[in-house]
Amino acid sequence: MFVDSHCHLDFPELAQDLPEILGNMAQNRVGHALVVAVSKPEWARIREMVAPHDALYASVGVHPDYPDTEEPTVEDLVQAAQDLGNGRLDVVVNNAGWTHRNRPMLEVSEDEFDRVYAVNMKSIYLSAMAAVPAMRANPPQADGTPGGGANSGGSGGQGWQRGGDGGSGSQGIVTPGYGQGGGGG
C-alpha cells in the first residue's frame, strides 16, 4: 500500500474529480492521502471534505509561498491538529523549508544563511517544544497501546543538488535515518 503524504485535492480543478481520483487511488493501491492546507481559513473546509472518506486525512499548516496568509503560531497548529484528532496529536511532520536561490555559497549573504537555519532548523525545535508534550499527554489507544506520537523532519537533506544549497545541508542535519532502522523521535 502507498500513502500520498502531500496532495491538494481541495483545489477546485481536483475537487471536481474527487470520485475519479479516489477510484484511481484504490486501483493503484494508494490507501491514504493527506490533504494539505495552504492557508489557515481552509482548515475547516478541508476537514469537512475528508470526513466522509476513509482514505483521506486533513492537515493543518500553511504554505510559505502564500504571502498574504495569516501565519499561525506553533500553538495554533498543535491545537488545530488536536481538534482534528479528537484531542489527540499523533504525528508531526516538520516540513518547513527555505533556501536562497541556487548559486555559489560565496555569493550567499549572512542574512540569507541565517534565514535558512531559522526556517529549516529552529522551526523544528519550536514545533517539537509545543507538540511533544501534547503527544506525551495522549491517552492510551482503544487497544491499550500507550499514547505518544512521531515527530519527523523533512527529507530535503537526503540528496545534494549540483551547485549545492544551504537548505539541503541544514535539513540533512535533522533528517531521520530513513532505511537505517531509525525514525524521527
C-alpha positions as CSV (number, residue, x, y, z in Angstrom):
1,M,0.0,0.0,0.0
2,F,1.1,3.5,-0.7
3,V,0.5,6.8,1.1
4,D,0.3,10.2,-0.7
5,S,1.7,12.4,2.0
6,H,1.1,15.7,0.3
7,C,-1.8,16.4,-2.0
8,H,-4.2,19.3,-2.7
9,L,-7.4,17.5,-3.5
10,D,-9.3,20.6,-2.3
11,F,-8.1,22.7,-5.2
12,P,-11.1,23.2,-7.5
13,E,-9.5,21.5,-10.5
14,L,-9.0,18.4,-8.4
15,A,-12.0,18.5,-6.1
16,Q,-14.4,18.4,-9.1
17,D,-12.8,15.0,-10.0
18,L,-12.7,13.6,-6.4
19,P,-14.7,10.4,-7.1
20,E,-12.5,9.5,-10.1
21,I,-9.3,10.3,-8.0
22,L,-10.4,8.1,-5.2
23,G,-11.1,5.3,-7.6
24,N,-7.6,5.7,-9.1
25,M,-6.1,5.7,-5.7
26,A,-7.8,2.4,-4.8
27,Q,-6.9,0.9,-8.2
28,N,-3.2,1.9,-7.7
29,R,-3.0,0.8,-4.0
30,V,-2.9,4.3,-2.6
31,G,-4.6,3.6,0.7
32,H,-4.2,7.0,2.4
33,A,-3.8,10.6,1.2
34,L,-3.0,13.7,3.3
35,V,-4.8,16.7,2.0
36,V,-2.5,19.6,2.8
37,A,-3.8,23.1,3.6
38,V,-2.2,26.2,2.1
39,S,-3.9,28.7,4.4
40,K,-5.5,28.8,7.9
41,P,-9.0,29.7,6.6
42,E,-9.0,26.3,4.7
43,W,-8.6,24.1,7.7
44,A,-12.3,23.7,8.5
45,R,-13.2,23.2,4.8
46,I,-10.6,20.5,4.3
47,R,-11.7,18.7,7.4
48,E,-15.3,18.7,6.1
49,M,-14.1,17.5,2.7
50,V,-12.1,14.5,4.0
51,A,-14.6,13.4,6.7
52,P,-16.7,11.1,4.5
53,H,-13.7,9.4,3.0
54,D,-11.7,6.7,5.0
55,A,-8.7,7.2,2.7
56,L,-8.4,10.9,3.2
57,Y,-6.9,12.9,6.1
58,A,-6.7,16.6,6.8
59,S,-3.7,18.6,7.8
60,V,-3.2,21.9,9.4
61,G,-0.5,24.3,8.3
62,V,0.2,27.0,5.7
63,H,2.3,27.2,2.6
64,P,5.1,29.8,2.8
65,D,4.6,30.9,-0.8
66,Y,1.2,32.5,0.0
67,P,2.5,35.8,1.4
68,D,-1.0,37.2,2.3
69,T,-1.7,34.2,4.5
70,E,-2.0,34.6,8.3
71,E,0.9,32.8,9.9
72,P,-0.4,30.6,12.7
73,T,1.7,30.1,15.9
74,V,3.0,26.7,16.7
75,E,0.5,26.5,19.5
76,D,-2.3,27.3,17.0
77,L,-1.1,24.4,14.8
78,V,-1.0,22.0,17.8
79,Q,-4.5,23.0,19.0
80,A,-5.9,22.7,15.5
81,A,-4.3,19.3,15.0
82,Q,-5.7,18.1,18.3
83,D,-9.2,19.3,17.2
84,L,-8.8,17.3,14.1
85,G,-7.7,14.2,16.0
86,N,-10.4,14.3,18.7
87,G,-8.0,15.6,21.3
88,R,-5.0,13.5,20.1
89,L,-1.9,14.6,18.3
90,D,-0.1,11.6,16.9
91,V,2.1,12.8,14.1
92,V,4.0,16.0,13.4
93,V,5.9,16.4,10.1
94,N,8.2,19.4,10.4
95,N,8.4,20.1,6.7
96,A,9.3,23.8,6.6
97,G,12.0,24.6,4.2
98,W,13.6,27.6,2.6
99,T,16.7,28.3,0.8
100,H,18.4,31.0,-1.2
101,R,18.5,31.0,-5.0
102,N,20.9,28.3,-6.2
103,R,24.3,30.0,-6.6
104,P,27.8,29.6,-5.3
105,M,28.0,29.7,-1.5
106,L,30.4,32.6,-1.5
107,E,27.6,34.7,-3.0
108,V,25.2,33.9,-0.2
109,S,24.7,36.7,2.3
110,E,24.9,36.0,6.0
111,D,21.3,37.1,6.4
112,E,20.2,34.5,3.8
113,F,22.3,31.9,5.5
114,D,20.7,32.8,8.9
115,R,17.2,32.6,7.4
116,V,17.9,29.1,6.0
117,Y,18.8,27.8,9.5
118,A,16.0,29.8,11.2
119,V,13.3,28.2,8.9
120,N,14.8,24.8,8.5
121,M,16.2,24.2,11.9
122,K,14.7,26.4,14.6
123,S,11.2,25.7,13.3
124,I,11.7,22.0,14.1
125,Y,12.9,22.9,17.6
126,L,9.9,25.2,18.2
127,S,7.3,22.7,16.9
128,A,8.8,19.9,18.9
129,M,8.7,22.1,22.1
130,A,4.9,22.6,21.5
131,A,4.0,19.2,20.0
132,V,5.9,16.6,22.1
133,P,4.2,17.5,25.4
134,A,0.8,17.2,23.6
135,M,1.8,13.8,22.2
136,R,3.1,12.6,25.5
137,A,-0.3,13.5,27.0
138,N,-2.2,11.3,24.6
139,P,-4.4,8.8,26.3
140,P,-3.9,5.2,25.5
141,Q,-5.5,4.0,22.3
142,A,-8.6,1.7,22.3
143,D,-6.4,-1.4,22.0
144,G,-4.3,-0.3,25.1
145,T,-1.4,1.0,23.1
146,P,0.2,3.9,25.1
147,G,-0.2,7.4,24.0
148,G,2.7,9.1,22.1
149,G,3.5,10.0,18.6
150,A,6.0,10.6,15.9
151,N,7.9,13.8,15.2
152,S,9.7,13.9,11.8
153,G,11.9,16.3,9.9
154,G,11.8,16.8,6.1
155,S,13.8,14.7,3.7
156,G,15.5,17.6,1.9
157,G,18.9,16.6,3.2
158,Q,18.8,13.1,1.7
159,G,20.2,14.4,-1.6
160,W,22.6,17.0,-2.8
161,Q,21.9,19.2,-5.8
162,R,24.6,20.2,-8.3
163,G,25.8,23.5,-7.0
164,G,24.5,22.5,-3.6
165,D,22.5,24.8,-1.4
166,G,22.3,25.6,2.3
167,G,18.7,24.4,2.5
168,S,19.6,20.8,1.8
169,G,22.6,20.9,4.1
170,S,20.5,22.2,7.0
171,Q,17.8,19.7,6.5
172,G,20.4,16.9,6.3
173,I,21.4,17.7,9.9
174,V,18.0,16.9,11.2
175,T,16.7,14.3,8.8
176,P,15.8,11.0,10.4
177,G,17.7,7.9,9.4
178,Y,15.4,6.5,6.8
179,G,16.1,2.9,5.9
180,Q,18.6,2.6,8.8
181,G,16.1,1.2,11.3
182,G,15.5,4.6,12.8
183,G,12.9,7.3,12.6
184,G,12.3,10.8,13.8
185,G,11.9,10.9,17.5
